[in-house]
Amino acid sequence: MSTRLRLSCLFVVGLLFVVLAVHVYGGCFLPTVTSVTPNTGPTTGGTAVTIKGTNFVAPATVSFGGEPATGVVVVNLTTITAVTPSNSPGPVDVVVTTVCGSGTLPGGFTYVAAAIPTLSPLVLAALAAILALVGVLIIKR
C-alpha cells in the first residue's frame, strides 16, 4: 500500500472518530435560562424554585443576584431545582453555571420585602374604645 493511500485512510479514520465523538458526546453547549418558577419570593430566601432552560449538565451552580443558591439539583437537560438565598428587595439576575459556561436570565427573580402589618381604621377605633373603657373601669375602682 502506498504512503499516500495510508495517509488517506488514516485521515478518514481520524475524521470518523471525530464525527463519532461529537455525535456521542454532543459537544459542550452553553446553558440558557428561560424561566424561574415561582419568580418572586421573600428577601429572607428559602423559596424552592424550578429553573427551566437548555443544556443543564451536572455539576451546576445557580446564583441569584450573585448569591449562591442551595440544594441545586440538575433534574435533566432542561430543568434544575434550587432554593433561593437571602438578598435585597428587587429584581436580580439568575445565573446557571456548568462546565460548559454560564447562562443568565436578567431580572429572572424578584425579591419582595416582608410587608409591615397594618391595622385598618375600624380596628384602631375598636382598640381605642376598649382602652377608653378599661381606663374608665380603672378610674371607678
Backbone as CSV, one residue per row, in Angstrom:
resi,resn,N_x,N_y,N_z,CA_x,CA_y,CA_z,C_x,C_y,C_z
1,MET,0.850,-1.164,0.000,0.000,0.000,0.000,0.901,1.232,0.000
2,SER,0.547,2.204,-0.793,1.384,3.394,-0.907,1.225,4.285,0.315
3,THR,2.203,5.126,0.535,2.178,6.071,1.652,0.990,7.021,1.546
4,ARG,0.725,7.460,0.354,-0.392,8.386,0.132,-1.724,7.724,0.500
5,LEU,-1.909,6.463,0.147,-3.130,5.732,0.453,-3.257,5.511,1.961
6,ARG,-2.124,5.195,2.619,-2.134,5.012,4.071,-2.528,6.300,4.784
7,LEU,-1.969,7.424,4.345,-2.315,8.706,4.957,-3.783,9.042,4.734
8,SER,-4.281,8.749,3.553,-5.696,8.997,3.263,-6.583,8.150,4.162
9,CYS,-6.228,6.898,4.350,-7.000,6.013,5.222,-6.961,6.511,6.668
10,LEU,-5.781,6.912,7.135,-5.655,7.441,8.486,-6.497,8.709,8.661
11,PHE,-6.480,9.568,7.654,-7.275,10.795,7.713,-8.765,10.469,7.827
12,VAL,-9.233,9.523,7.002,-10.651,9.138,7.012,-11.017,8.524,8.363
13,VAL,-10.176,7.640,8.888,-10.434,7.014,10.182,-10.455,8.081,11.285
14,GLY,-9.509,8.995,11.259,-9.473,10.073,12.248,-10.710,10.946,12.172
15,LEU,-11.113,11.274,10.972,-12.314,12.087,10.776,-13.551,11.358,11.290
16,LEU,-13.627,10.058,11.062,-14.754,9.276,11.573,-14.785,9.282,13.101
17,PHE,-13.619,9.187,13.744,-13.568,9.248,15.205,-14.067,10.600,15.714
18,VAL,-13.684,11.660,15.055,-14.131,12.992,15.463,-15.642,13.107,15.318
19,VAL,-16.172,12.679,14.192,-17.621,12.732,13.965,-18.347,11.874,14.998
20,LEU,-17.840,10.698,15.283,-18.446,9.817,16.260,-18.405,10.446,17.658
21,ALA,-17.269,11.013,18.024,-17.143,11.642,19.339,-18.119,12.799,19.493
22,VAL,-18.252,13.632,18.491,-19.180,14.762,18.559,-20.614,14.254,18.625
23,HIS,-20.913,13.204,17.862,-22.262,12.652,17.865,-22.612,12.033,19.221
24,VAL,-21.697,11.247,19.786,-21.957,10.578,21.058,-21.914,11.572,22.207
25,TYR,-20.900,12.404,22.266,-20.737,13.348,23.369,-21.680,14.529,23.224
26,GLY,-21.952,14.947,22.028,-22.866,16.059,21.812,-22.201,17.412,21.915
27,GLY,-20.938,17.441,22.188,-20.256,18.717,22.313,-20.581,19.379,23.640
28,CYS,-20.091,20.572,23.818,-20.310,21.325,25.045,-21.041,22.609,24.676
29,PHE,-22.272,22.735,25.114,-23.078,23.891,24.757,-23.362,24.739,25.984
30,LEU,-23.359,26.051,25.797,-23.658,26.967,26.893,-25.086,26.769,27.376
31,PRO,-25.297,26.798,28.698,-26.663,26.703,29.191,-27.438,27.983,28.893
32,THR,-28.734,27.849,28.723,-29.615,29.008,28.609,-30.670,28.889,29.692
33,VAL,-31.066,30.028,30.255,-32.100,30.052,31.283,-33.295,30.790,30.698
34,THR,-34.460,30.119,30.672,-35.639,30.727,30.060,-36.709,31.137,31.070
35,SER,-36.771,30.457,32.236,-37.776,30.843,33.231,-37.406,30.337,34.608
36,VAL,-37.977,31.014,35.619,-37.844,30.606,37.014,-39.258,30.619,37.596
37,THR,-39.650,29.502,38.247,-40.986,29.404,38.825,-40.885,28.921,40.265
38,PRO,-41.458,29.625,41.226,-42.027,30.963,41.101,-40.930,31.984,40.848
39,ASN,-41.301,33.151,40.363,-40.288,34.167,40.048,-40.254,35.300,41.063
40,THR,-40.932,35.136,42.195,-40.851,36.102,43.295,-40.759,35.343,44.609
41,GLY,-40.159,36.003,45.599,-40.051,35.396,46.919,-39.538,36.411,47.924
42,PRO,-39.551,36.045,49.202,-39.139,36.972,50.256,-37.631,37.222,50.266
43,THR,-37.240,38.364,50.807,-35.821,38.722,50.908,-35.061,37.781,51.839
44,THR,-35.786,37.062,52.674,-35.142,36.113,53.589,-34.670,34.856,52.877
45,GLY,-35.098,34.675,51.613,-34.711,33.486,50.856,-35.551,32.294,51.252
46,GLY,-35.101,31.102,50.864,-35.798,29.884,51.231,-36.909,29.471,50.282
47,THR,-37.030,30.152,49.137,-38.059,29.791,48.160,-37.546,28.659,47.274
48,ALA,-38.288,27.562,47.223,-37.941,26.453,46.326,-38.375,26.842,44.917
49,VAL,-37.435,26.827,43.969,-37.725,27.240,42.599,-37.382,26.134,41.609
50,THR,-38.049,26.202,40.455,-37.735,25.336,39.322,-37.242,26.235,38.203
51,ILE,-36.062,25.930,37.700,-35.441,26.723,36.638,-35.520,25.920,35.350
52,LYS,-36.039,26.545,34.309,-36.162,25.894,33.004,-35.179,26.525,32.026
53,GLY,-34.698,25.743,31.087,-33.762,26.232,30.085,-33.261,25.080,29.239
54,THR,-32.031,25.198,28.782,-31.432,24.148,27.965,-29.983,23.918,28.375
55,ASN,-29.497,22.748,28.034,-28.087,22.378,28.221,-27.631,22.401,29.679
56,PHE,-28.524,21.987,30.598,-28.149,21.889,32.006,-27.469,20.549,32.231
57,VAL,-26.219,20.568,32.662,-25.483,19.353,32.977,-24.862,19.490,34.360
58,ALA,-24.755,18.369,35.047,-24.131,18.359,36.369,-22.618,18.264,36.202
59,PRO,-21.853,18.874,37.077,-22.309,19.690,38.192,-22.684,21.093,37.718
60,ALA,-23.673,21.675,38.388,-24.108,23.027,38.052,-24.257,23.833,39.328
61,THR,-24.058,25.142,39.199,-24.332,26.056,40.302,-25.344,27.073,39.812
62,VAL,-26.081,27.647,40.761,-27.085,28.659,40.448,-26.863,29.823,41.397
63,SER,-26.947,31.044,40.860,-26.853,32.220,41.734,-28.003,33.173,41.432
64,PHE,-28.422,33.863,42.476,-29.478,34.873,42.407,-28.857,36.192,42.837
65,GLY,-28.686,37.084,41.873,-28.062,38.367,42.197,-26.668,38.205,42.774
66,GLY,-25.947,37.192,42.316,-24.578,36.970,42.781,-24.466,36.113,44.023
67,GLU,-25.578,35.792,44.656,-25.559,34.959,45.861,-25.860,33.504,45.472
68,PRO,-25.087,32.542,45.986,-25.280,31.145,45.580,-26.554,30.528,46.161
69,ALA,-27.262,29.794,45.322,-28.442,29.052,45.767,-27.987,27.788,46.480
70,THR,-28.885,27.214,47.257,-28.594,25.952,47.933,-29.485,24.859,47.339
71,GLY,-29.147,23.624,47.639,-29.960,22.498,47.206,-30.121,22.389,45.704
72,VAL,-29.075,22.736,44.957,-29.156,22.713,43.490,-29.146,21.268,42.995
73,VAL,-30.177,20.917,42.200,-30.280,19.574,41.623,-30.553,19.708,40.133
74,VAL,-29.676,19.104,39.325,-29.915,19.053,37.882,-30.836,17.860,37.645
75,VAL,-32.096,18.147,37.342,-33.086,17.094,37.140,-32.882,16.439,35.778
76,ASN,-32.691,17.266,34.753,-32.408,16.784,33.406,-31.808,17.935,32.602
77,LEU,-31.669,17.781,31.310,-31.029,18.813,30.479,-31.785,20.132,30.452
78,THR,-33.069,20.123,30.861,-33.878,21.345,30.761,-34.419,21.841,32.097
79,THR,-34.119,21.148,33.202,-34.706,21.509,34.492,-33.694,21.416,35.622
80,ILE,-33.692,22.463,36.462,-32.898,22.488,37.694,-33.831,22.926,38.812
81,THR,-33.676,22.326,39.993,-34.380,22.814,41.175,-33.341,23.379,42.137
82,ALA,-33.759,24.393,42.897,-32.842,25.036,43.842,-33.644,25.801,44.890
83,VAL,-32.942,26.297,45.896,-33.556,27.109,46.947,-32.847,28.461,46.955
84,THR,-33.648,29.532,46.937,-33.079,30.882,46.847,-32.351,31.285,48.131
85,PRO,-31.264,32.051,47.973,-30.584,32.622,49.136,-31.286,33.921,49.539
86,SER,-30.879,34.504,50.639,-31.425,35.818,51.010,-30.787,36.875,50.116
87,ASN,-31.490,37.997,49.950,-30.998,39.065,49.088,-31.777,40.333,49.365
88,SER,-31.357,41.425,48.772,-32.040,42.707,48.914,-33.294,42.728,48.053
89,PRO,-34.285,43.575,48.403,-35.503,43.649,47.603,-35.222,44.109,46.170
90,GLY,-36.002,43.569,45.231,-35.888,43.972,43.836,-35.530,42.810,42.934
91,PRO,-35.524,43.081,41.618,-35.202,42.023,40.658,-33.708,41.717,40.628
92,VAL,-33.381,40.441,40.422,-31.981,40.012,40.316,-31.836,39.069,39.128
93,ASP,-30.617,38.992,38.620,-30.313,38.056,37.538,-30.169,36.648,38.118
94,VAL,-30.638,35.674,37.362,-30.471,34.266,37.734,-29.442,33.673,36.776
95,VAL,-28.364,33.120,37.345,-27.263,32.600,36.534,-27.061,31.120,36.821
96,VAL,-27.063,30.318,35.761,-26.746,28.888,35.858,-25.372,28.691,35.243
97,THR,-24.476,28.053,35.997,-23.113,27.806,35.520,-22.848,26.302,35.511
98,THR,-22.347,25.825,34.361,-21.955,24.421,34.222,-20.504,24.394,33.753
99,VAL,-19.992,23.198,33.489,-18.624,23.081,32.992,-18.482,23.718,31.611
100,CYS,-19.598,23.914,30.913,-19.563,24.488,29.564,-19.652,26.008,29.557
101,GLY,-20.005,26.623,30.692,-20.132,28.075,30.759,-21.360,28.478,31.551
102,SER,-21.811,29.718,31.337,-22.924,30.266,32.111,-24.030,30.790,31.210
103,GLY,-25.248,30.719,31.735,-26.411,31.301,31.080,-27.128,32.174,32.085
104,THR,-27.632,33.329,31.645,-28.247,34.302,32.553,-29.655,34.652,32.109
105,LEU,-30.563,34.742,33.083,-31.892,35.285,32.849,-31.933,36.620,33.588
106,PRO,-31.762,37.749,32.857,-31.752,39.061,33.508,-33.076,39.335,34.225
107,GLY,-32.990,39.761,35.478,-34.184,40.072,36.260,-35.116,38.884,36.405
108,GLY,-34.566,37.682,36.426,-35.375,36.467,36.431,-36.081,36.155,37.736
109,PHE,-35.668,36.811,38.827,-36.315,36.580,40.125,-36.399,37.915,40.847
110,THR,-37.524,38.155,41.504,-37.718,39.411,42.236,-37.905,39.115,43.712
111,TYR,-37.044,39.731,44.515,-37.157,39.619,45.965,-38.120,40.686,46.472
112,VAL,-39.024,40.269,47.356,-40.040,41.166,47.898,-39.829,41.268,49.404
113,ALA,-39.767,42.516,49.904,-39.615,42.738,51.341,-40.907,42.342,52.040
114,ALA,-40.765,41.829,53.249,-41.942,41.442,54.021,-42.785,42.679,54.313
115,ALA,-44.085,42.535,54.167,-44.996,43.650,54.418,-45.084,43.919,55.917
116,ILE,-45.130,45.190,56.262,-45.311,45.582,57.661,-46.805,45.500,57.951
117,PRO,-47.175,44.757,58.985,-48.605,44.632,59.262,-49.216,45.996,59.576
118,THR,-50.381,46.218,59.051,-51.099,47.472,59.320,-52.475,47.146,59.858
119,LEU,-53.018,48.087,60.615,-54.353,47.921,61.169,-55.307,48.859,60.447
120,SER,-56.476,48.354,60.169,-57.467,49.183,59.483,-57.999,50.233,60.462
121,PRO,-58.543,51.331,59.946,-59.125,52.359,60.822,-60.206,51.803,61.746
122,LEU,-60.972,50.835,61.276,-62.028,50.238,62.099,-61.436,49.503,63.294
123,VAL,-60.367,48.747,63.069,-59.703,48.033,64.160,-59.092,49.021,65.139
124,LEU,-58.459,50.065,64.615,-57.878,51.087,65.504,-58.953,51.749,66.357
125,ALA,-60.111,52.035,65.789,-61.211,52.647,66.543,-61.708,51.692,67.624
126,ALA,-61.808,50.410,67.308,-62.249,49.425,68.295,-61.240,49.322,69.436
127,LEU,-59.958,49.328,69.126,-58.923,49.290,70.173,-58.976,50.526,71.052
128,ALA,-59.197,51.685,70.442,-59.296,52.928,71.206,-60.490,52.864,72.149
129,ALA,-61.594,52.320,71.685,-62.791,52.211,72.531,-62.549,51.269,73.697
130,ILE,-61.874,50.157,73.435,-61.572,49.199,74.504,-60.649,49.831,75.533
131,LEU,-59.623,50.544,75.077,-58.702,51.211,76.010,-59.426,52.274,76.832
132,ALA,-60.333,53.002,76.216,-61.102,54.014,76.943,-61.972,53.339,78.003
133,LEU,-62.613,52.236,77.678,-63.454,51.514,78.622,-62.635,50.979,79.777
134,VAL,-61.473,50.418,79.477,-60.582,49.921,80.535,-60.153,51.064,81.432
135,GLY,-59.843,52.211,80.841,-59.447,53.375,81.625,-60.564,53.826,82.555
136,VAL,-61.798,53.843,82.081,-62.952,54.230,82.908,-63.126,53.254,84.052
137,LEU,-62.982,51.939,83.743,-63.139,50.928,84.800,-62.057,51.061,85.849
138,ILE,-60.862,51.390,85.466,-59.769,51.539,86.428,-60.009,52.761,87.296
139,ILE,-60.493,53.849,86.723,-60.730,55.078,87.498,-61.865,54.853,88.493
140,LYS,-62.893,54.106,88.167,-64.023,53.888,89.060,-63.654,53.039,90.262
141,ARG,-62.628,52.308,90.211,-62.241,51.453,91.323,-61.540,52.217,92.330
